[in-house]
Amino acid sequence: MDLPGCDPDKLDRTYAQFAVVNRAVSGWRGIYVSQLRPRLRPGTPATLLDIGCGGGDVPIMLSRWAARDGLRLEITAIDPDPRASRFAAERHPAAGVRFRQATAADLIAEGLSFDLVVSNHVLHHLAEDELPVFLAESAELCRGRVIHNDLRRSPAAYALFYAGALPFTRSYIRQDGLTSIRRSYTAAELRAAAPPGWIVRRRAPFRNLLVLDRTAHG
């Protein structure tokens, strides 16, 4: 689905189905409750940046959970792919969420910063020399906590997704998901690749969280 010539209808179905898959297995509800919500205060607006937001389902979920808890969360969600940005802007209107076709470097050049920075399923897409740049940019954009949520490679994860994604044959979900699992890090590999100050936390099912607390490390 990263290729520029992929089928546009199939790609749109993939973005739409990501909402189902992410809600089921990406663990964002637990991340919101344990990592994000404790940093939000009633009556005090907080800002969050989602880097590589794809079809936009994760920022929409976060916005709705925060609103349900009486918390004000202003979200900027960016993706450099014009196809993803178009889908997100057209299909996911929500108060407090702004979608942009942009890169992290673009926002740094604009002098922006955010209380929280997150990403979902981005790390495994990066080449070895791209990872440190991505982490440095996300840290520069953040005043508080950075959380990169990604897959954790294992034979069990691959086998379970191979079987569980059979219903998603009319999109790129199954094909892309299996490739993503093969390319993802084990927890030990991610610890070795991450710069000092970043912490790897294993979460179920088959997740790695790569976390940087800017308030602790400056």
N, C-alpha and C positions, 0 to 999 in steps of 0.2 A: 504493500500500500504506500510505501515511501516513493515509489517510482513515479515520475511525472506522467507517464503514459497509461497508468492503470485506469480501469473502467470507472467513469465518474459515478454511475448509478450504484455500482457495487461498493464504491468508496463511501458514498452517502449512507448506504445501509450499514456499513461498518461503523461509521461514526455514531449512528443511531443505536446500534447494538452495544457499543461500548458502555452506554449508560446502564444496561442490564448487567454486563459482565463486571464492571467496576463496582456496582452496588453489591454484587454477590461475593466477590473475592478480593477486592483491592484493599479492604480494611479501613476505608476512610472514616467510617463512623467511630471506630475505636481511636483512630488518630486524632479526630476532632475532639473527642471527649478527654483524652489523656494528654494531648500535646498542645492543642490550639485553644480550646475553651478556657483553660486556667489562665491564659494570658489576656483574655478579653474582660472588660469591665463594663457593667451597666452604665449607660449615660456617657461613656467615653468611646468615640469612634476609633476603630482600629483599621489599619490597611493591610491587605494581603495581596501578594503577587503570585500567580500561578504561571510558571514558565513551561511552555510546550503543552498548552491546554488541550490540543486536539479538538474534538467536537464540543467541548465545553461542559460536559456533565459534572465533572468534579467541582469546579467553582460554583455551579448552580446548587449542588448538594450542600456545600459548606455555607453558602449564603442562606439557604432555607433553614438549616439547623441553627445557625446563629440567630436568625430572626425569631425562630420558635422559642429560643431561650431568652428573648428580650435583649439581645446584644446587637450592636451595630457594627457590621463588618463590610468595609468598602473594598471590593475585589477588582483588581486588574488582571485579566487573563490574556496571555500573549502566545502567539504561535507564528513562526515565520512562513508557514505554508499557507498560501492564499486560499486553498480549498478548505482547509480546516477553519480558517478565520471566517470564511463566508458561511460555512455550515453553522458554526457556533453563533454568529451574529443573527442568522435568520431563524434558527430553530429553538434557541434557548434565551428568549427575553426574560430578564429578571431584574428586579430592583436591586441596586447596589453592586451589580456586576457589569464591568466594561470590558468588551473584547477588542483586542487590537492585533493587527498583523505587524509583528515587531519581534526583534531579538532582545536578549538581555543587554547586549552592547548598545543597542539603540536607547534603552532606558537609562543606562549609565551616562551616555552622552548628553541626555536631557537633564541630568542631575537629580534623578528621582531616587527615592528610597522608601522602604516599606517596613511595617512592624514585623510582618511574617512573610516568608518566601517558601513556596512549596513547588514540587513537581511530581508528576505521576507517570511512571513507565518511560522516563527519558534516559536514565543512565545507561541502559543497555544499548541504546541507539548510538552512543558516542564512541568514536575511535579512541585508542589509548591516549593519543596526544590531545584529544579534545576534552577529556574528563577534567584535568586540572584547570583548564580555562573556564569550563562551565561552572565548576565549584567556586573558583575565585570570583566570577561575575555574580553568582547568586549571593555570595557572602558580601560583596560590595554593595549590593542592592538592599541589604537587610540591616535593620537596627536591632532586631530581636532574635528570633529563632528561624533557622532554615531547616526544612524537612524535605528530603528527597525520598519518595516511596517507590520502590522498584521490586521486581521479581527476584526470587532467590532460586538459583538453579539447583535442581536435583532430579534424579531419575523418577522419583515418585511424582513430582510436580508435572513432569512431561507426560507421564502415563495417564495421570488423572485428567489433565487438560485434553489430551488426545481423545479420550473417551467422552468427556463432558461437553466438548465443543462440537460434537457431531451435528446438533441441530442448526449450527450456524454455517451452513454450506453455501448460502447465497450471498455471503459477504467475505471479507478477508480475515475475519476474526480467527478462525481455526488456523489457517496458514500462517498468519502474522504472529499469533500467540505461540505456536510451536517454535517458530524461528526466534522469537523474543526469549523464550525460556532457554534455548540453546546458547544465546548470546549473553544471558544475564550472569551476574556474579554469584559466587558463594559468599557467605559472610566473611570468611577468611580472606578471599581475594579482594573484596571491597575494602576491608581494613588495610590491606597492604597497599592498595591503590590510592587511598584517601590521604590528603595532607594532614599534618598535625592539627589537633583541635577538633576534628570530625569524629563522631562516634557512630558505630554501626550497631543497630539494635535489631535482633531477629524478632519477627512477628509472624503469627499464623494467619492465613495458611501460606507458607512458602514466600514470605516477604522479607526484604531488607529495608530498614529505615536508616538513611544516612543523615545525621543530625549535627548541626552546629549551633551552639548557643552564643550569639554575639554579645550578649550582656555579660557573659563570663569571660569571653576571650578578647573583647574589644574590637 
